[in-house]
Amino acid sequence: RPSYLQSLLNDTDIAIESDACSIEMRANQINGRSYDEDSHLFSVNVNGYTEFDIFAPRHVYHQHINPFMVMTDIHDGFVAQRGDWYDVMGGAYRMRVYSHAYVGVVMMHCHLLQHEDEGMLSSYRVVSDTQYPCIPHDNLSVTTTDMPTSSPTIFLLPTRAPLLDAD
C-alpha cells in the first residue's frame, strides 16, 4: 500500500485531533445547507487525523482528495469491514481520514448526480494552522443524536472500473 493508505486503526499511535466532525445529508443539503462556494463546513489540520460521523441513510457520501477508513463493521462486515478504505459510501458510520500533504479545499457531495445537482455538496478546508479542528464555521451546530442504532441501508458505488481480461 502507498504510505497514505496505511492502517489508521491503532489508536495508540494516532492522535485524533478532536471530537468527530459531523456530516449529515438530508433534503438535498449537507449539514442543513445547500452549496455555497464561499462557505466551508469546518477546517482540519494537514498531516492530521480526523474522525467524521457520517449520517447519509438515503444518500451516497463522496469526498475528494483523501480516502477514508471505515471505523466499524457495516452489516456485520458484509458491506464494509473496520479498516476498509473508501471514498464513496452511504449510510451511517464513523470514518477516519489522514489529511496527507494537501492544503486547500476538499469537496464532498452526494454521489447521486441528481442530488448533487440540486445542491447537496459542500466542502471543508485542510489548513496548516488551525487550533480548533472540526469546529464548524459560522457557528453551525451539528449533532448526531438521531444517528440510527441499527444498520441503515447502505449504497456502494465502485470507485474505479473493474479490470477486464484482454482475451
C-alpha positions, 0 to 999 in steps of 0.5 A: 500500500502507498504510505497514505493508505496505511492502517489508521486503526491503532489508536495508540499511535494516532492522535485524533485531533478532536471530537468527530466532525459531523456530516449529515445529508438530508433534503438535498443539503449537507449539514442543513445547507445547500452549496455555497462556494464561499462557505466551508463546513469546518477546517482540519489540520494537514498531516492530521487525523480526523474522525467524521460521523457520517449520517447519509441513510438515503444518500451516497457520501463522496469526498475528494482528495483523501480516502477514508477508513471505515471505523466499524463493521457495516452489516456485520462486515458484509458491506464494509469491514473496520479498516476498509478504505473508501471514498464513496459510501452511504449510510451511517458510520464513523470514518477516519481520514489522514489529511496527507500533504494537501492544503486547500479545499476538499469537496464532498457531495452526494454521489447521486448526480441528481442530488448533487445537482440540486445542491447537496455538496459542500466542502471543508478546508485542510489548513496548516494552522488551525487550533480548533479542528472540526469546529464548524464555521459560522457557528453551525451546530451539528449533532448526531443524536438521531444517528440510527442504532441499527444498520441503515441501508447502505449504497456502494458505488465502485470507485474505479472500473473493474479490470477486464481480461484482454482475451 
